[in-house]
Amino acid sequence: MRRVRNLFALGCAATALVLSGSSFAQTGRENREGAASQPTLNAQLSGDLAVHDPAIIREGETYYIFNTLGHYIGIKSSKDLVHWTDIGAVFAQIPAWARQAVPGTKGIWAPDISFVNGQYRLYYSVSTFGSNRSAIGLATNRTLDPASPDYRWIDHGLVVQSTPADNFNAIDPNLAVDAQGHQWLAFGSFWSGIKLIPLDPATGKPAQGARPLAIAGRPVPAGAPDPIEAPFIFRHGNWYYLLTSFDYCCKGVNSTYYTVISRSKSITGPFRGKDGSVATNGGGTILLRADLQEKGRFRGPGHAGVFTDTDGTTYVAYHAYDKQANGAPTLRIAPLKWGADGWPVAQQ
């Protein structure tokens, strides 16, 4: 479950600044210039790293992570991408509309954070585990700084809903903006896979008469689960890249989650892996996968997203389950290195 925001893809001109020499961004530049090798960003992460479904964005000199842990969307912040501090939650309670739409829900899941049309948009999921009686909601804020007098989350209610009568599951939202500036919402978990729906940019909700399009799935025998979820779409060059998580999260060190990437010249697909395999037929190329069970400390890397920082470095952020912490879900962030073939490799 998921996400990070690609600032370039959203057309968000983040405030430029020069990070201190001790920051990871600075050491990354030094590495690219041929200086002595530095520890990976993942090896340097510290502080409050307990997260699930991390969604990362930057405002000014501060990075923010929105995440599933806690019932009402937790928030963490950092000045350097390395040390993270818990700074509270978005909601004090589940919105009344969500309790009515999804009876029995106990919390809010899988946030996605973006800056678009002069405001921050937080899409979030409401469901009960294993059910597709689900809903995606939307909240907005003028700033992410809790100390600002303008800081106030405003909930705008229902965006997309699914019921047992539907063949999809309305959770794991991700806002994407195409090269023409059109806004789309990707979402989906299990059932018939990943969907994409066009949005009205004024409301952030589906355009009039819009219907979900299928962009990825893992066809299985009737009645069997379709283990794909957590879509995230971002642009690089002339391509749209789609991240999805395969197999099973949420089982601690026994989680089998991993992250797959595919790409298309159109945001609506068809998305294909490096080998030409089609995403709607379970295709794609592995981007993040843990080592063999007896070797890997961090299991089940998934619910990944991408963002590009002000120095041009692109990162993938995700959670994995730490064997040395009783399988606790833990923040992981890795720079992406782009190959001559236009496919990225995560520097884990």
N, C-alpha and C positions, 0 to 999 in steps of 0.2 A: 504493500500500500504506500503512498507517496509523497513530495516534489520540490524542485528548485526552479527559479525563473530565469530564462535566457533574456537578459535585458535588451540585447540587440534585436532579438526576434520580436519583442514587444514594442520596439521603437522607443524604449525608455532611455533618455540620455541621462545616465547617472552622473552625479556630481563627481568631477575628477579631483583626485588628491594623490599626494605622494605618500605611500606608506613608509613607516619607519624602517631602518635597516634591519631590525630584528624580526620583521614580519615575514610570513611565508612567501607572500607575493614578491618581496624583495629578493629573498634567497632563490626563488624560482627564476627571476631574471638573471641573477648571478650564475646559476647553473647553465642557463641557455647561452650565456656569454663565455662559457668554458671554465668557470671557477671550480674549485674543489667540490666534489659531490656532497650534497646535504641530505639529512634524513628526509624521508618522505613526509608529506603533510600528515598522513594518517599516523605516523610514528610520533608526531609532535602534538596531536590533539590532546587537550586537557580540560579539566573543569567538569561542568554538568553535561555529560555526554549521553545520558540515558534518553534516547529518542526512538520513535517509530514513525516511519513515513515523513522524513524531514523535508520541508519546503524552505528554501533559502532565498533571501533577497537582500539587497543592500540599499540603505538610505543614508546619503552623506558619508560619514566616516564609520558607520556602524552596520554590521551584518546581523540579520535576524533569521532565526529558524522557527518555523511554526511546525508543530508536530502532534502526533496522536496521543502520546503519553499524558495521563491525566484525563479527566472526563470531558474537558471543555476546551480543547486545543491549547496546548502549552506553548510558551514563547521563550526562546533563549536568545542571547545577544553576544556579540564579540566585536572587538576592535581590529582583530588581526587574522581572523579565520581559524585561529589556533586554540585560544582559551575561551570557553563558553560559560555563560552565567544564566541561570534560570531567572526570568523576570516576570513570571506570572502566567495568566491565561487570557484568552480572548473573551470567553463567556463566563458568567457566574452561574448559569443554569442552561439547560436545554430549552431552546425557544418553544413557546406554546404550540406553534404551527407544526413543529417537528414531532412533538410528542403525539399530536393528533394524527399526523400522517403515518407515523411508524410506532404503533402502540408497543410498549415494552422496551423501547430503546433505552439504553443506559448511558450513552455518551455520544460524542461527536468525533468522527474519524477523518483521517487522510486529507489534510488541508492542502490547498494550492494557493500561492500568493503571487500577485502580479501588480505592476503599476501601469495603469492604462487610463486614458481620458482624464488625467489629472488627479487620480485617486488610486488608493490601494484596494484591490479586490481580493477578498478571501473566499474561495469556494470551499465547501466542506461537505462531509458525508454524514448521513444519519441512517442507521440500519440496526438490525440484530444479527449476530454472527450466523452465517450460513443461510441467510434468507435473502430473497430479492425483493422483499417489501422494504424498499429503500428510497431515499431522497437526497438530493443535492441542494444545499442552500447557498446563499450569498450574503456576505457582510462587507461593508466598506469603511474606510478610514481615510482621513486627509494626511495623516502622518503615522509612522510606526514608533515614534519616540514617546514613551509614556509620560515624560516630563513636560511635553508640549501642551499648551492650553488648547490646541486643536485636536488633541488625541481623544477620539471617541468612536467606538465601533457602532455602526448602524446596521441592523439586520434587515435584509430585503426579502427574506422568506424563500419560498420554493422556487427552484430553477428547473429541475428535471426530477420525475418520480417514476418508480417502477413498482409493479405489484406481481403476485404469483401468476397473473394472466399474461405477463410480458415474457419475452425470451431474452431479456437483458437485465443487468443489475446496475442501478443508478448510484454507484459510489466511485471513489477514486477520480475526482475531477481534475482536469488540467486545461487551462486556457492557452490557446495558441493563436498567433496572429500571422496571417499569410503575407506574401510579398506585396499584395495589393491593399493591405490594411484591413482585410476582412477578419472578423473574430470568430473563433470556433471553440467548442468545448469537447474535449476528448474525455471519455469515461468508460468504466466497465470493469467487471470482475466476474470470472467464471461465466456460467450460463452460455450465451452464444458469442462471448468475446467482447472485443473493444469496439466502441461506437464513437462517432463524431457527428456533432450537430452544429449548424450555423447559429450564431448569436446576433441579436440586435445590439449594436454597439452602445446605444443610448441606455439600455436597461441591463445589459450583461446577461440577459435571459434569451431562450430560443426565439429565433425570428418567427414571424407569423407563418403558420403552416409547415414549419420545419419538421423533418423526420430524421431519426438517427440513421447514419450510414455505417456499414460494417467496414472496418479497416484492418482488423487483426483477429485471429482466433486460432484455436487448436481443435479441429474437428475430432470428436470422439464418438464411440458407440452411444446409441440412445440410452439415456438414463445415467450415463457416466459423467463425472465432473469435467469441466473444461478449464484446466488450471492455467489461466492467463489473466493478468490484471495490471493495474497501476500504469496506465499509459502516460507518456510525456513526449510531446512533440517540440522540436527546436529546429532552427535553420542554421545551416553552415554552407557558405558558398551558394550554389544553385540548387541545393538539396534540402528536403525536409527529412529529418531523422526521427524515428519513432523508437522510444524505449518502452519495453514491457517487461513484467516480471512473470517468470514461468514457475510452475510447481507450487510448493506449499510454504507459507510463512508461519510465524506465530507458534512454533513448536520448540523454541529455544535451540539447543545445540543439535536437535534432530530436524531442524528446518532444512528443506531442500530447495528453497528459493534461489533463483539466479536471474540475471538481467540479460535480455536479448535486445539487439539493435537491428533496425532495418531502415531503408530509405526510399524516397520517391521524389520525382520532380514536381509532383502535385501533392498538396496537403491532403487530398482525399484518396491518395493512393493511385495505383497499387504499390504498397511498400514491399521491398524485397531485401533479402539478406545478401551478404557478399557473394554467396554462391548462386544467387539468382532465385533462391527459394522464396515463395510468396507468403507474406505475413498472414493472410486470411486462411492459409492452409497449414499454420503452425511453423512457418519458415522464419528465418532470421539468423543472425550471427551472435554468438555469445560475447558479451562485453565484460560482465562481472560474474565470476564463479569462484567459489572457495576451493582451496586445495583439497587433496584427498582427506577423508574423514580423520585419519590418524595424524595428519600434519597441520591442518588449518585451524588457527585459533578463532578466526571470525567466520562463522557459518552463515549460509543463506543470505548473501548480499542482494538486496532488492529494494523495491519501491524507490527507484532512482529518478533523478532529474538533473538538469544541466543549467548552469548559468555562466555567463561571460563577465569577468570583472573589468574594472576600468583600465587595467593595464593590458587587456586583450587576452589574458589567460582564461581558458575555458575549463571548468571543473564539473565533475559528476559527484553528486552527493547522494547518499543512500544509508540504509541501516543494515547492520549485520549482527549476529548473535555471538556474544563473547564467551568462549569456553572457559576462560579464566574468571568469569564473573557469573557463574551459574546460568549461562545462556542469556544474559540480559541483552535486550536490543540496544545497540550502541551506534552513535554517529560515526560515519566514515565519509571522507571527502578526498577525491583524487583528481589531479590535473589530467586532462586529456591531451595526448600527443597525436597529431594528425599525420597519417601516412601519405605517401605520394599518390596512393590509390583513392584518397578521399575518405578513408575509414579511420576512426579513432581507436586508440589503445589507452586504457586507464593506467596511470602510473601509481599503482597501489603500494 
